[in-house]
């Protein structure tokens, strides 16, 4: 997490999540849907502790299949590492979707930024940590 980001400032946390999505979508090799809802943003309830509600932010974006998913995921993982995320990759064979390759990054403010490529599509998703606030206070909820 950049030194200037407060893990309790919901606007800063949301901005870091948006930047994580931009980061993975800028990796060459995939085409992303560009309609108004293509980033699938939502603000959702979560719990800061057993009694205190907060808000977490999530994004999901899709695109059509790509020709070299293995190489693309390798580049996504490298971009995540370069940006300071703790990153893992995995390959799984799913009967319905074929081979799925995935890179997942974890950070202090972004609990997960994930990109998966299979024989049908490429999917990016981001989820932030839970911070003080309410989903109702988030524009574009």
Buried (B, 14 or more C-beta within 10 A) or exposed (E): BEEEBEBEBBEBBBBBBBBBBEBBBEBEBBEBEEEEEBBBBBBBEBEBEEEEBBBBBBBBBBBEBBEEBEEBBBBBBEBBEEBEBEBEBEEEEEEEEEEBBBBBBBBBBBBBBBBBBBEEBBBBBBBBBBBBBEBEEBEEE
